[in-house]
C-alpha cells in the first residue's frame, strides 16, 4: 500500500520543552526522502529553530510523489485537534502542480489553453497544497518535465482563493555547477542563522523599473507615504526608507545591486517587468541630445540586422521592412552589424540595462526579504529562476515574494507588509493576498523582531478572537494591524457594507481605506458604488487607481459623473488616466458625452475650447473601441476562429450594455465550443452591473440537459464565480 510516512519529531533541545508544551499550533516540513537523507543535520536544525517559536513541527517524508496524497495529509494535519498546522514548507523534489482552467484565480494570466502548450498555459501553484476549499481533477504527469503534474479546477470547486494555511517552497535544482543538495544544505544553514538573530525592520528599499504602472511619480510619492504608515517607527529614523528610480542612471543595475548588497537592508520591494531569468530595469535612455539619439538609432539598426541574420532573413528584406515602418536611413547608419568588436560593445551595453541570472554569480544581496513585483520571477517549476537565485546564492536573502506567471501591475503589492515589522511571518503575506501565482520562495516562518514587544501578530492570528480584532481596529498606531482587523471582522460578518463605507469615508489611513474598498467590492451593493465614486477623488493614488479600474468592471451608470470629472481634471496621474481610457468603452458613448458637456463649462482652463475638443475626442475614440468586436461575435458572417478570438477579449473588456444581446446569442447558439467560450468569458464579469442576469442564465444552462456536458459544466463554474 502506498502511503506517506508521517514522523512527529520531539524537541531537539531541552530548552524547547516548555515552549512545545504550551504550543497549540503546528507546522509541516514536507521533504522528499532523498533530500532529507542528503541534508538531515541541516533539516533537523531548521526544525529545531522553528520549534523555538512555539510551533510543533510535523515532519512529512514524501516517498510517493503523489500530490493528492500530500494534500490530503496536509488537510488532515490542519484539521487535527492537537497542534493543527498553520503552515507548511515544501522542500526539495515535492511535486509541482500545474493548474489549468483556473486563470480567473490569477491577477492577470490569460493564455489560450487550446492554442499553447500546456507547460506554458498552466499556472504552477502551491494553492493546491494550502487552499483546501479548491477542488481539482487530476490530468496526469508531464512526460517532459519530471515532477510536474497537471490538475484542472472543477466547476464544483470554490472559485476564489482563500488558503487555510500559509506555505513556502524551497526547491533547489542542479544548475550552475552546484548540486541541489549542496544548495539545500547551504540555504538551511543560512536561514537557521538568520532565525537565531532576528532583527527589526528598520531599513527598506523600493525600486521602480522602466515602464511600470506608466512610470507614475504620483504613485511612487504615495508609496513612500504608505510605507511610513506601515512602519511608523521609521519616521524617527534618518533614511530608513530609500528609493531608486530606473531613470537615475543609464545603467541603474550597478546602483541597485550595490544597494541590495547592504548588510543592514531588511526588506526590498522591486517594481519592474520580469521573466523567469530577468529583472527588466532600464530601457534605452531618453535624451534631448541629437547625437545620442542618432547613436541609439544606429544601435537599433545594427541589432535589427543581427536579428534578421540570425533568422535567415535577407539583409535587403530586413532593410525594406525597417524603411516601411520608419522611413529611409543613411546607408552608413547600418554599418557595424558584422563588426565583432562593435557587436561585443553593443551586447555589453544592452545587457547592462537589465539584471540576469548570470549576474548572480558575483552578486550577494544582503537584503533578508525581497518582494519581486514582476512577472515570472518566481517560476519555481523551472530549473532556475530569479527568486531561486536570491535564496540559493551566497547572499543573505532567506525569503522572496514572487510570481510563477505574469502578474497584474495594478495590484495591492504592499498589503499587510507593515505587519512584518510587528513580527508576522512572511508566509502570511501570501495567505492574506492569495493569488494563484504568488508564492513565498524560501522559509515561510521567517520573522523579523517586532518593533513593539507588546504585539505578536502571529499570536493574534493563532488566537483569532473577534474581541481581539475589535480592539485592534482601534489600534491607530499601526494602520496595517487595523487593516487586518477589518479583513478578519468582515469575514466573520461583523462589519456591514455601511460600516465599511464609514471607515472608507473617515479613515486618514491609506491602508485602511484600501482595505475597506477591497472588502466593499465583495459586497457589490450601493455602498460599494458610492465608495467607487468617492475613490475617484481619494488622496491616495492607489485607491484612485483601483476605483478607476473598477469603473470598467462595473459599468454602473451612476459612476459616469465621477468618471467624467476625473477625465476632465488636469492633475490626474498617468496610471489613473490610462485606467480611465480603458474604462470608457464599457459605457455608452452618448451618455459619456452628455455628462462631459454638462460638466466641462464648470472648468476654468486657459485654452478652454482646445482642451474641450481634445477631451471630447478622447472620449469619442475610446468609447467605441470595443463595440465592433463584440458585435462581430454575434455576426453570422464571422468565422468560428475569429468568433472565438473575439470572445476571449471579453475577459478584459466588459461591454456591459451589450450583455443582454450577448446572452441571448449565447443561449440560442447551437455551437457548444462558442457557448463554452462565452460562458467562460462571462465568468470574469464578477463586478458587472449585469452580473445577476449573467448568473441566472448560467444557472439555467447548467441544468439544461439538451446542452453538451462541457457547456453545462462551464455554466456551473460561471455561476459559482458570479454568485
C-alpha positions, 0 to 999 in steps of 0.5 A: 500500500502506498502511503506517506510516512508521517514522523512527529519529531520531539524537541531537539533541545531541552530548552524547547520543552516548555515552549512545545508544551504550551504550543497549540499550533503546528507546522509541516516540513514536507521533504522528499526522502532523498533530500532529507537523507542528503541534508538531515543535520541541516533539516533537523536544525531548521526544525529545531529553530522553528520549534523555538517559536512555539510551533510543533513541527510535523515532519512529512517524508514524501516517498510517493510523489503523489500530490493528492496524497500530500494534500490530503495529509496536509488537510488532515494535519490542519484539521487535527485537534492537537497542534493543527498546522498553520503552515507548511514548507515544501522542500526539495523534489515535492511535486509541482502542480500545474493548474489549468482552467483556473486563470480567473484565480490569477491577477492577470494570466490569460493564455489560450489553453487550446492554442499553447502548450500546456507547460506554458498555459498552466499556472504552477501553484502551491494553492493546491497544497494550502487552499483546501476549499479548491477542488481539482481533477487530476490530468496526469504527469508531464512526460517532459518535465519530471515532477510536474503534474497537471490538475484542472479546477472543477466547476464544483470547486470554490472559485476564489482563493482563500488558503487555510494555511500559509506555505513556502517552497524551497526547491533547489535544482542542479544548475550552475555547477552546484548540486541541489543538495549542496544548495539545500544544505547551504540555504538551511544553514543560512536561514537557521542563522538568520532565525537565531538573530532576528532583527527589526525592520528598520531599513527598506528599499523600493525600486521602480523599473522602466515602464511600470504602472506608466512610470507614475511619480504620483504613485511612487510619492504615495508609496513612500507615504504608505510605507511610513504608515506601515512602519511608523517607527521609521519616521524617527529614523534618518533614511530608513526608507530609500528609493531608486528610480530606473531613470537615475542612471543609464545603467541603474543595475550597478546602483541597485545591486550595490544597494541590495548588497547592504548588510543592514537592508531588511526588506526590498520591494522591486517594481519592474517587468520580469521573466523567469531569468530577468529583472527588466530595469532600464530601457534605452535612455531618453535624451534631448541630445541629437547625437545620442539619439542618432547613436541609439538609432544606429544601435537599433539598426545594427541589432535589427540586422543581427536579428534578421541574420540570425533568422535567415532573413535577407539583409535587403528584406530586413532593410525594406521592412525597417524603411516601411515602418520608419522611413529611409536611413543613411546607408552608413547608419547600418554599418557595424552589424558584422563588426565583432568588436562593435557587436561585443560593445553593443551586447555589453551595453544592452545587457547592462540595462537589465539584471540576469541570472548570470549576474548572480554569480558575483552578486550577494544581496544582503537584503533578508526579504525581497518582494519581486513585483514582476512577472515570472520571477518566481517560476519555481517549476523551472530549473532556475529562476530569479527568486531561486537565485536570491535564496540559493546564492551566497547572499543573505536573502532567506525569503522572496515574494514572487510570481510563477506567471505574469502578474497584474501591475495594478495590484495591492503589492504592499498589503499587510507588509507593515505587519512584518515589522510587528513580527508576522511571518512572511508566509502570511503575506501570501495567505492574506493576498492569495493569488494563484501565482504568488508564492513565498520562495524560501522559509515561510516562518521567517520573522523579523523582531517586532518593533513593539514587544507588546504585539505578536501578530502571529499570536493574534492570528493563532488566537483569532478572537473577534474581541481581539480584532475589535480592539485592534481596529482601534489600534491607530498606531499601526494602520496595517494591524487595523487593516487586518482587523477589518479583513478578519471582522468582515469575514466573520460578518461583523462589519456591514457594507455601511460600516465599511463605507464609514471607515472608507469615508473617515479613515486618514489611513491609506491602508485602511481605506484600501482595505475597506474598498477591497472588502466593499467590492465583495459586497457589490451593493450601493455602498460599494458604488458610492465608495467607487465614486468617492475613490475617484477623488481619494488622496491616495493614488492607489485607491484612485487607481483601483476605483478607476479600474473598477469603473470598467468592471462595473459599468454602473451608470451612476459612476459616469459623473465621477468618471467624467470629472476625473477625465476632465481634471488636469492633475490626474496621474498617468496610471489613473488616466490610462485606467480611465481610457480603458474604462470608457468603452464599457459605457455608452458613448452618448451618455459619456458625452452628455455628462462631459458637456454638462460638466466641462463649462464648470472648468476654468482652463486657459485654452478652454475650447482646445482642451474641450475638443481634445477631451471630447475626442478622447472620449469619442475614440475610446468609447467605441473601441470595443463595440465592433468586436463584440458585435462581430461575435454575434455576426453570422458572417464571422468565422468560428476562429475569429468568433472565438478570438473575439470572445476571449477579449471579453475577459478584459473588456466588459461591454456591459450594455451589450450583455443582454444581446450577448446572452441571448446569442449565447443561449440560442447558439447551437455551437457548444465550443462558442457557448463554452467560450462565452460562458467562460468569458462571462465568468470574469464579469464578477463586478458587472452591473449585469452580473445577476442576469449573467448568473441566472442564465448560467444557472439555467444552462447548467441544468439544461440537459439538451446542452453538451456536458462541457457547456453545462459544466462551464455554466456551473463554474460561471455561476459559482464565480458570479454568485 
